[in-house]
Amino acid sequence: MLGQVAFLPFADRTFDLVCALDIIEHVDDDDGALAELSRVATHGAVVLLSVPLHPLRWTSFDDFVGHKRRYEPARLQAKLAGHHFVVEQSAVFGMQPRSSRLVDFGMWWLIHHRERALWWYNKALMPLGLRLQKTLQLAPGMIDMEGVDEILLVCRMDAANRE
């Protein structure tokens, strides 16, 4: 069954597990998307989300992949609470170089030499990056998001505060 995240083709409170990794930052109406995820989740369901953080860290990669936004940590927490998501665990997620020049260089290659750049990305850079990436380390509650570019959130639907 196909659907859009803002209009999911499922009945209310259908799923015990909802996974929306790398989604809500791509849609125009992120509140609508979060409302739909909340709607289809059962009371107490686990909801997995990942989002990029800190609008001031916007790069050409964000433009290239179609991000509509990066989240300020305080706004993200308020938005999650407004949709009855309680953060049980969180972790640093994703890979982004510290150097924006490296990102810009990679984006130039993707735009001007797409086939060759994708070959290098898929055959060399991504496998190397995955080997060098630190193991995902979930921590209880919300981690300090100050130096984090992307966060993975393990949330639970707050059954006490839902209609």
C-alpha positions as CSV (number, residue, x, y, z in Angstrom):
1,M,0.0,0.0,0.0
2,L,1.4,3.4,-1.0
3,G,0.7,6.7,0.7
4,Q,2.2,10.0,1.6
5,V,3.3,10.7,5.2
6,A,0.8,13.5,5.6
7,F,-2.0,11.3,4.4
8,L,-1.3,7.7,5.5
9,P,-3.8,5.1,4.2
10,F,-4.1,3.3,7.5
11,A,-6.7,3.3,10.3
12,D,-6.2,5.1,13.6
13,R,-4.0,3.3,16.1
14,T,-2.9,0.5,13.8
15,F,0.8,0.1,14.5
16,D,2.9,-0.8,17.6
17,L,6.0,0.3,15.7
18,V,6.3,3.3,13.4
19,C,9.6,4.1,11.6
20,A,10.1,7.5,10.0
21,L,13.8,7.8,9.5
22,D,14.9,10.7,7.3
23,I,11.4,11.8,6.4
24,I,9.8,14.7,8.2
25,E,12.6,17.2,7.2
26,H,11.7,16.5,3.5
27,V,8.0,17.4,3.7
28,D,6.4,20.9,3.5
29,D,4.0,20.2,6.4
30,D,6.1,18.5,9.1
31,D,3.3,19.0,11.7
32,G,0.9,17.2,9.4
33,A,3.4,14.4,9.0
34,L,3.9,14.1,12.8
35,A,0.2,14.2,13.4
36,E,-0.3,11.3,10.9
37,L,2.5,9.3,12.5
38,S,0.8,9.9,15.9
39,R,-2.6,9.0,14.5
40,V,-1.5,5.6,13.2
41,A,0.5,4.6,16.3
42,T,-1.2,2.6,19.0
43,H,-1.2,3.8,22.6
44,G,2.4,3.1,23.9
45,A,3.7,2.4,20.4
46,V,7.4,2.9,19.7
47,V,8.1,5.6,17.1
48,L,11.6,5.9,15.5
49,L,12.5,9.3,14.0
50,S,15.7,10.9,12.7
51,V,16.1,14.6,11.9
52,P,18.9,17.0,11.0
53,L,19.6,19.7,13.5
54,H,20.8,23.3,13.6
55,P,19.6,25.5,10.7
56,L,22.9,27.4,10.8
57,R,24.7,24.2,9.7
58,W,22.8,24.1,6.4
59,T,25.0,22.9,3.5
60,S,24.6,22.3,-0.2
61,F,24.0,18.7,0.7
62,D,20.7,19.7,2.4
63,D,19.6,21.4,-0.8
64,F,20.7,18.5,-2.9
65,V,18.8,15.9,-0.9
66,G,15.6,18.0,-0.7
67,H,15.7,19.0,3.0
68,K,13.0,21.6,3.8
69,R,14.5,22.4,7.2
70,R,16.9,21.5,10.0
71,Y,15.5,21.7,13.5
72,E,16.5,23.9,16.4
73,P,16.7,21.4,19.4
74,A,14.2,23.3,21.6
75,R,11.7,23.6,18.7
76,L,12.1,19.9,18.0
77,Q,11.4,18.9,21.6
78,A,8.3,21.2,21.7
79,K,7.1,19.8,18.4
80,L,7.5,16.2,19.6
81,A,5.7,16.9,22.8
82,G,2.9,18.6,21.0
83,H,2.3,15.4,19.0
84,H,2.5,13.2,22.2
85,F,5.9,11.7,21.5
86,V,8.0,11.0,24.6
87,V,11.7,10.6,23.9
88,E,12.9,7.4,25.6
89,Q,16.3,7.2,24.0
90,S,18.4,9.1,21.5
91,A,21.7,9.0,19.7
92,V,23.9,10.8,17.3
93,F,23.0,9.6,13.8
94,G,24.3,9.9,10.3
95,M,27.6,10.9,8.8
96,Q,28.5,14.5,7.9
97,P,32.1,15.8,7.5
98,R,33.0,18.6,9.8
99,S,34.3,20.6,6.8
100,S,31.7,22.3,4.7
101,R,34.3,22.7,2.0
102,L,34.5,18.9,1.7
103,V,30.7,18.7,1.4
104,D,30.7,21.5,-1.2
105,F,33.4,19.7,-3.2
106,G,31.4,16.4,-3.1
107,M,28.3,18.2,-4.2
108,W,30.1,19.9,-7.1
109,W,31.2,16.4,-8.3
110,L,27.7,15.0,-7.8
111,I,26.2,17.9,-9.9
112,H,28.9,18.0,-12.7
113,H,30.1,14.4,-12.8
114,R,27.1,12.4,-11.4
115,E,28.0,9.0,-12.7
116,R,31.6,9.0,-11.6
117,A,30.8,10.7,-8.3
118,L,28.1,8.1,-7.5
119,W,30.5,5.3,-8.3
120,W,33.1,6.7,-5.9
121,Y,30.5,7.4,-3.3
122,N,28.9,3.9,-3.5
123,K,32.1,1.8,-4.0
124,A,34.6,3.7,-1.9
125,L,33.5,6.5,0.3
126,M,30.3,4.9,1.8
127,P,31.9,1.6,2.6
128,L,34.9,3.4,4.2
129,G,32.6,5.7,6.1
130,L,30.5,2.8,7.4
131,R,33.6,1.1,8.7
132,L,34.9,4.2,10.4
133,Q,31.6,5.3,11.8
134,K,31.1,4.9,15.5
135,T,28.7,2.3,16.8
136,L,25.2,3.8,17.4
137,Q,25.1,4.5,21.1
138,L,21.6,5.0,22.4
139,A,21.3,7.0,25.6
140,P,18.3,7.4,27.9
141,G,16.2,10.4,27.2
142,M,17.3,13.3,25.0
143,I,21.1,13.6,24.5
144,D,22.8,17.0,24.4
145,M,22.2,18.2,20.9
146,E,24.8,21.0,20.8
147,G,27.4,19.5,18.5
148,V,25.1,17.0,16.8
149,D,24.1,17.3,13.1
150,E,21.5,14.5,13.0
151,I,19.7,12.7,15.8
152,L,18.0,9.4,16.1
153,L,15.0,9.4,18.5
154,V,13.3,6.4,20.0
155,C,9.9,7.7,21.2
156,R,6.9,6.2,22.8
157,M,3.3,7.5,22.3
158,D,2.1,9.1,25.5
159,A,-1.1,7.3,25.9
160,A,-2.1,9.3,29.0
161,N,-2.3,12.6,27.1
162,R,-3.9,11.4,23.8
163,E,-7.6,11.5,23.2
